[in-house]
Amino acid sequence: MAMTPHTAEVARLYQTEFIRSARAVGVLWAVCTLCFAIIEVVILIQPSWVGTREVHYQGGGPVPKTGTLGLFEVCVESDWPVPECRGSLSTLTPLPAFQSPAVLVCMSLTMVWSSVGCLSLFRFCNAATVYKICAWLQLTAGFCLALACVLFPDSWDCADMRDLCGDGVTSFSSGNCSVHWAFVLALLGVLDAAILATLAFVLGNRQDALLPEDTKDVTGFLLSA
């Protein structure tokens, strides 16, 4: 059916506004992806996955240790202003009990930064393809991070945890310690990865509708929107 000039003009205006909104969402998604990549670095290097609870010392025994523990370091409070840390963060050698969670977090970090690198492909490749590649990378990153969050408490029954948190430590029981902000941030990172991947899939699937094509039936575009 032939379109009237008025219908064609309305379609162009509608499509222009739709493109602007989608580009704004795409920019927000890219910024959030970069923020997520930075958060992943913090999650990996911070020795604050587990920390000691506040204990009131009543004497009659050794003073309980206070400090925090991460994938690569155990940091114990001392008389010095800076805690005494044991581990090899500089060589990225994880604590023996937490090698599997550390490897999974590194894999997740690699996937996220790969999705950040894929943002440069928007200038050379089809946008829908780039969105879907990033979505799969972010989905894989979220899966690896979720698996690391499950394996981390399963590995608590180790010498490093018992030394810091007491003999009551077992798998999924932290004894005198509790989870700290880095572990909570990792859990939030799983949710963040799922949201970003879902948004990337949506943007990728709608990308064809955002590209103006003179050969499209504009009336059909209006009815389907």
WOVENLIN-V62731 format. One line per field, one symbol per residue. ss: DSSP state (h for helix, s for strand, l for the rest). burial: + if it has 9 or more other ideal C-beta (glycine too) atoms within 8 Angstrom, else -. Layout:
ss = ???
burial = ???
This chain:
ss = llllhhhhhhhhhhhhhhhhhhhhhhhhhhhhhhhhhhhhhhhhhllllsssllllllllllllllssslllsssslllllllsssssllllsllhhhhhhhhhhhhhhhhhhhhhhhhhhhhlllhhhhhhhhhhhhhhhhhhhhhhhhhhhhllllhhhhhhhllllsllslllssslhhhhhhhhhhhhhhhhhhhhhhhhhhhhhhlllllllhhhhhhhl
burial = --+---++-+++-++--++--+--++--++-+++-++-++++++-+++++++-----------++-++++++++++------+-+-+-+----++-+++++++++++++-++++++-++-+-----++++++++++++++++-++++++-+++-++-+-+++-++---+----++++--+-++++++-++-+++-++++++-++-++--+-------++-++---
